[in-house]
Amino acid sequence: MMCNNISKLLFIGSAVPLGRLDKLYSAHKEVINFLYKDLAISLCAGSVCPGKYRIILDADSVEGVHSMELLPEMLILNGDNKLSVLAEMLYTCAEFSYISDSALLQQRLKSSYAEFRDKAIPESVLGLVLHNPMEDSRVNRLLASWYSRGIEHFKQGNYADAVQCFRHRGLGLTPAGDDFLIGMLLGMAWLMRVQKKELSRIMDLILHESDVIDPLIRTFILQAFRLELDADWAGLLNSFCDHGSSYKPWLHKILSHGASSGADQLSGFYLACDLFGTGMDLPIKSL
């Protein structure tokens, strides 16, 4: 596809820098990741949800884009395709504060976890831990062993050892173990806001032990640490405390992220809630 077919910009994340980006980290049909310092800025097709470090285009594909330049009122692709930037296109992260309706929060969280547990694919972190992998490949058996050990370390408060059981373990552009740690940090950052938990020391340790060099994973893990949520995660977490909304469409959207990335992040998120949330006891402890 030629990028000249792209005629409209949908969203632009508030952390996307002004200037030209042309150093590629990775290129796919729906996402092109550009290097920016030690982070990744993503140019995405319309099927990808908005995020703080993403630009979303009204297109089915972003193939063929090899550079982009952001000006205050214009995005220029490949030096010649100019798209207007409007104020209403700016994506900013949701804000969370203490939640007084703890009963609704706890009920929604437990219900969503039960549905997630039923729908998590076997190759995800929780899928491998919950199911007997003896008939799976040797790789899956080894990953299940590492992940199970890591969860036990988290339960026992051995956070440095726990991180090493997940860090960079798994397949794909963002390994499942890293996605799990992203979900853990996201859940802990959220609990600090909505239940006023003091988890900063543990979060700092997890971030330090993760020692992320990969720019894409670094971007995701820093977003989780700072609770800089993309639109799908913001929708899910907001639905937990909103009587008028359902968590189900948001849960399904996150589960559709990547091959198993969404499920892996949810695995870490629910473990964080199980370990550190008040009234959020989930069956994860029985593993």
C-alpha positions in Angstrom: 0.0 0.0 0.0 1.2 3.5 -0.8 0.9 6.0 2.1 -0.6 8.6 -0.3 -3.8 6.6 0.1 -3.9 7.7 3.7 -6.0 10.9 3.9 -7.0 11.4 7.5 -5.5 11.4 11.0 -7.8 10.1 13.8 -5.8 10.4 17.1 -2.4 11.6 18.2 -1.0 10.8 21.6 0.0 13.6 23.9 3.6 12.2 24.3 4.3 12.0 20.5 7.1 14.5 19.9 7.2 17.3 17.4 9.8 16.7 14.6 10.8 14.0 12.2 11.1 10.3 13.0 12.7 7.9 10.4 14.6 5.3 12.4 12.5 2.1 12.3 12.4 -0.3 15.1 9.8 -2.7 13.5 7.3 -2.5 10.7 4.0 -4.5 10.4 0.8 -4.1 8.4 -1.1 -2.2 11.1 1.8 -0.8 13.2 5.1 0.9 12.4 7.3 1.6 15.4 9.8 4.4 15.1 12.7 4.9 17.5 12.7 8.1 19.6 15.6 8.3 22.1 15.2 5.1 24.2 11.4 4.7 23.5 9.2 3.7 20.6 6.6 5.9 18.9 3.9 3.9 17.0 2.2 4.9 13.7 -1.0 2.7 13.6 -3.9 1.8 11.4 -7.4 2.6 12.6 -7.9 -0.9 14.1 -5.4 -0.1 16.9 -6.7 1.8 19.9 -5.4 5.3 20.8 -2.5 5.6 23.2 -0.2 8.3 24.6 2.8 7.3 22.3 0.7 6.4 19.2 -0.6 8.1 16.1 -3.8 6.5 14.7 -4.6 6.9 11.0 -7.9 6.3 9.2 -6.4 3.4 7.2 -6.5 -0.4 7.2 -2.7 -0.5 6.8 0.4 1.7 7.3 2.6 -0.4 5.1 4.9 1.8 2.9 5.4 4.5 5.5 9.1 5.0 6.2 9.2 8.4 7.8 6.8 10.9 9.6 7.2 14.5 10.7 4.9 16.0 13.2 4.4 19.8 13.1 1.9 21.8 15.3 -0.8 21.7 12.6 0.3 18.9 10.3 1.6 15.3 10.0 3.8 14.6 7.0 4.2 11.0 5.9 7.2 10.1 3.6 7.9 13.8 3.1 4.9 14.5 0.9 1.6 13.2 2.3 0.3 16.0 4.5 -2.5 15.3 7.1 -4.2 18.0 9.1 -3.8 18.0 12.9 -6.8 19.2 14.9 -7.0 19.9 18.6 -9.8 17.3 19.1 -7.5 14.6 17.8 -5.3 14.8 20.9 -5.4 11.6 23.1 -4.7 12.2 26.8 -4.7 9.5 29.5 -7.6 8.9 31.8 -7.3 10.1 35.4 -8.2 7.9 38.3 -8.9 8.8 41.9 -10.1 7.0 45.1 -13.2 4.9 44.5 -15.8 4.9 47.3 -18.1 2.2 45.9 -15.7 -0.6 46.9 -18.5 -3.3 46.6 -19.1 -2.5 42.9 -15.4 -2.4 42.2 -14.8 -5.8 43.9 -17.8 -7.4 42.2 -16.9 -6.2 38.8 -13.3 -7.2 39.2 -14.1 -10.8 40.3 -16.7 -11.2 37.5 -14.3 -10.0 34.9 -11.5 -12.3 36.2 -13.9 -15.3 36.0 -14.7 -14.4 32.3 -11.0 -13.8 31.5 -10.0 -17.1 33.1 -12.5 -18.9 30.8 -11.4 -17.1 27.7 -7.6 -16.8 28.2 -5.9 -18.7 25.4 -3.8 -21.7 26.3 -0.6 -20.1 25.2 -1.0 -17.1 27.5 0.8 -16.8 30.8 -2.3 -17.7 32.8 -3.3 -20.4 30.2 0.0 -22.1 30.6 -0.1 -21.9 34.4 -3.6 -23.1 34.8 -3.5 -26.0 32.4 -1.4 -29.1 32.4 1.2 -28.5 29.7 2.6 -32.0 29.7 1.3 -32.6 26.2 2.5 -29.2 25.0 5.9 -28.5 23.4 9.0 -28.5 25.5 9.1 -24.7 25.2 5.6 -24.3 26.6 6.5 -26.7 29.5 9.5 -24.7 30.4 7.6 -21.4 30.2 4.8 -22.8 32.4 7.4 -23.8 34.9 9.1 -20.4 35.0 5.8 -18.6 35.2 4.4 -20.8 38.0 7.7 -20.2 39.9 7.4 -16.5 39.3 3.9 -16.3 40.6 4.9 -18.2 43.8 7.8 -15.7 44.3 5.4 -12.8 43.9 3.1 -14.4 46.5 6.0 -14.8 48.9 7.3 -11.3 48.4 10.4 -12.3 46.6 9.9 -9.7 44.0 13.4 -9.6 42.5 13.4 -13.4 42.0 9.8 -13.2 40.6 10.8 -10.6 37.9 13.6 -12.9 36.7 11.2 -15.7 36.1 9.2 -13.5 33.7 11.7 -11.0 32.2 12.2 -11.6 28.5 10.7 -15.1 28.7 8.3 -16.0 26.0 7.9 -15.6 22.2 6.9 -12.7 20.0 7.8 -9.1 19.6 7.0 -8.4 23.3 7.6 -11.7 25.1 4.7 -13.0 27.3 6.8 -12.6 30.5 7.4 -8.9 29.8 3.7 -8.4 29.0 2.9 -10.0 32.4 5.2 -7.6 34.2 3.6 -4.7 32.3 0.2 -5.9 33.6 1.5 -6.2 37.1 2.8 -2.7 37.2 -0.3 -1.3 35.6 -2.5 -3.1 38.3 -0.3 -1.8 41.1 -0.3 1.8 39.8 -4.1 1.6 39.5 -4.5 0.3 43.0 -2.4 3.2 44.3 -4.9 5.6 42.8 -8.3 3.9 43.5 -7.5 2.3 46.8 -4.7 4.5 48.0 -2.3 1.6 48.4 1.3 2.4 49.1 3.1 0.2 46.5 5.8 2.6 45.2 8.7 0.7 46.8 7.7 -2.6 45.3 7.0 -1.0 41.9 10.4 0.7 41.9 12.0 -2.7 42.6 10.1 -4.4 39.8 10.9 -1.6 37.4 14.6 -1.8 38.4 14.8 -5.6 38.1 13.1 -5.5 34.7 16.1 -3.6 33.4 14.4 -3.1 30.0 16.7 -2.3 27.1 14.3 -3.0 24.2 12.6 0.4 23.3 9.2 -1.0 22.6 9.0 -3.0 25.9 10.5 0.0 27.7 7.7 2.2 26.4 5.0 -0.2 27.5 6.5 -0.8 30.9 7.0 2.9 31.6 3.4 3.6 30.5 2.2 1.0 33.0 4.4 2.3 35.8 3.0 5.8 35.2 -0.6 4.6 34.6 -0.5 6.1 31.1 -3.3 3.9 29.7 -4.3 3.3 26.2 -8.0 3.7 25.4 -9.0 0.0 25.8 -7.4 -0.3 29.3 -8.9 3.0 30.4 -12.3 1.8 29.2 -11.9 -1.5 31.2 -10.8 0.1 34.4 -13.4 2.9 34.2 -16.1 0.2 33.7 -15.2 -1.4 37.1 -16.7 1.6 38.9 -19.4 2.8 36.6 -22.9 1.4 37.2 -24.0 2.3 33.7 -21.3 0.5 31.7 -20.2 -3.1 31.1 -16.6 -4.4 31.3 -17.2 -7.1 28.7 -16.6 -5.2 25.5 -13.4 -3.7 26.9 -12.2 -7.1 28.2 -12.7 -8.6 24.8 -10.9 -5.8 23.1 -7.8 -6.2 25.3 -7.9 -10.0 24.7 -7.6 -9.3 21.0 -4.3 -7.3 21.4 -1.6 -9.3 19.6 -1.3 -13.0 19.7 -1.5 -13.2 23.5 -0.2 -9.8 24.6 -3.6 -8.7 26.0 -4.1 -11.9 27.9 -0.6 -11.8 29.3 -1.0 -8.2 30.5 -4.4 -9.2 32.0 -2.7 -12.1 33.8 -0.3 -9.7 35.5 -3.0 -7.2 36.2 -5.2 -9.7 38.0 -2.4 -11.1 40.0 -1.6 -7.5 41.2 -5.2 -7.1 42.3 -5.2 -10.5 44.0 -2.0 -9.8 45.9 -2.4 -6.1 46.8 -6.1 -5.1 46.4 -8.5 -4.9 49.3 -11.4 -7.3 48.9 -10.2 -8.5 45.5 -9.3 -12.1 46.5 -9.1 -14.1 43.3 -8.5 -17.8 42.7 -4.9 -17.1 41.5 -3.7 -17.7 45.0 -4.8 -21.3 44.8 -2.3 -22.1 42.0 
